[in-house]
Amino acid sequence: MKSCCLLLALSLTTLLTTSCMGRRTLGSFQVLPNSPDYLLRSPDSQKTPFREILVRYNHFVPGHSWMDLHPQMELRVENAYYQKGAPKRGLNGYLGTESARYTVRPQGGLRLLSMRSMKERPPDQRPVQRLIARPQRHYRYYRFYYEVFLKRAGAQGSVLLGANSTEELHRLTAQLQTAPDSVCGDRSRNCTVFPEACSVSIEMQIVVNGEPRSIQWGSSLESVAAQPRHLELLRAYAGRLMPVKIDASDPEALRLPLLPGDEVTWN
């Protein structure tokens, strides 16, 4: 009997120790002071300078032309409309705008979140929700270009590429760089070319004090939590939300770039 009890106690101890080790392995994020750039240490102990966080997340570099779109990122499309025959720029013949907002779904594809239409849109100009064709909304991967020059249009404009594999997306990217008109032709199913009078901004979904919020891509923690007395931040890692240890009184630490799905609680 004593032997059985001892064996049971040893088994429980081993189970608890293993469980604790598993929890310690996950750890947490931590912001570390550093010069010239603060670091974010991930639960696997990898250290990333603040300026490289967005690069590693989706290849975004400020001032460069493109980025990958991941779940909980959003496209806000605003298109200007003009009188028939008027040039599609400036104020001459300007009638107003329509806007649409899309989110990238976790399983792939774009979902229309909201739309604002004009009452008297010119019939010869496409409504904003049709600028991204229906087939284009069902791809697994997306890459957005701020500006691409197309010979057939004789102008530069924003471009959205869609593909069902990363290999296909890389192939389209290489082709876009050498022969953009061959990728973004009139009958292309993988490319959306936004009109010259259309502006497209990238946003992301986060949660602030329990409320969902869409914010501009590239925003930092200080943009949603100004001079906090108390601050908590959760970030996705290995399929779950993990705490980010951060000194709320350090202004430099608050420059941490936010990512889609972050949850911020502050006062």
Rosetta blueprint (number, residue, H / E / L):
1 M L
2 K H
3 S H
4 C H
5 C H
6 L H
7 L H
8 L H
9 A H
10 L H
11 S H
12 L H
13 T H
14 T H
15 L H
16 L H
17 T H
18 T H
19 S H
20 C H
21 M H
22 G H
23 R H
24 R H
25 T H
26 L H
27 G L
28 S L
29 F E
30 Q E
31 V E
32 L E
33 P L
34 N L
35 S L
36 P L
37 D L
38 Y L
39 L E
40 L E
41 R E
42 S L
43 P L
44 D L
45 S L
46 Q L
47 K E
48 T E
49 P E
50 F H
51 R H
52 E H
53 I H
54 L H
55 V H
56 R H
57 Y H
58 N H
59 H L
60 F L
61 V L
62 P L
63 G L
64 H L
65 S L
66 W E
67 M E
68 D E
69 L E
70 H L
71 P L
72 Q L
73 M E
74 E E
75 L E
76 R E
77 V E
78 E E
79 N E
80 A E
81 Y E
82 Y E
83 Q L
84 K L
85 G L
86 A L
87 P L
88 K L
89 R L
90 G L
91 L L
92 N L
93 G L
94 Y E
95 L E
96 G E
97 T E
98 E E
99 S E
100 A E
101 R E
102 Y E
103 T E
104 V E
105 R L
106 P L
107 Q L
108 G L
109 G L
110 L E
111 R E
112 L E
113 L E
114 S E
115 M E
116 R E
117 S L
118 M L
119 K L
120 E L
121 R L
122 P L
123 P L
124 D L
125 Q L
126 R L
127 P L
128 V H
129 Q H
130 R H
131 L L
132 I L
133 A L
134 R H
135 P H
136 Q H
137 R H
138 H H
139 Y L
140 R L
141 Y E
142 Y E
143 R E
144 F E
145 Y E
146 Y E
147 E E
148 V E
149 F E
150 L E
151 K L
152 R L
153 A L
154 G L
155 A E
156 Q E
157 G E
158 S E
159 V E
160 L E
161 L E
162 G E
163 A E
164 N L
165 S L
166 T H
167 E H
168 E H
169 L H
170 H H
171 R H
172 L H
173 T H
174 A H
175 Q H
176 L H
177 Q H
178 T H
179 A L
180 P H
181 D H
182 S H
183 V H
184 C L
185 G L
186 D L
187 R L
188 S L
189 R L
190 N L
191 C E
192 T E
193 V E
194 F L
195 P L
196 E L
197 A L
198 C E
199 S E
200 V E
201 S E
202 I E
203 E E
204 M E
205 Q E
206 I E
207 V E
208 V E
209 N L
210 G L
211 E E
212 P E
213 R E
214 S E
215 I E
216 Q E
217 W L
218 G L
219 S L
220 S E
221 L H
222 E H
223 S H
224 V L
225 A L
226 A L
227 Q L
228 P L
229 R L
230 H L
231 L E
232 E E
233 L E
234 L E
235 R E
236 A E
237 Y E
238 A L
239 G L
240 R E
241 L E
242 M E
243 P E
244 V E
245 K E
246 I L
247 D L
248 A L
249 S L
250 D L
251 P L
252 E L
253 A H
254 L H
255 R H
256 L L
257 P E
258 L L
259 L L
260 P L
261 G L
262 D L
263 E E
264 V E
265 T E
266 W E
267 N L
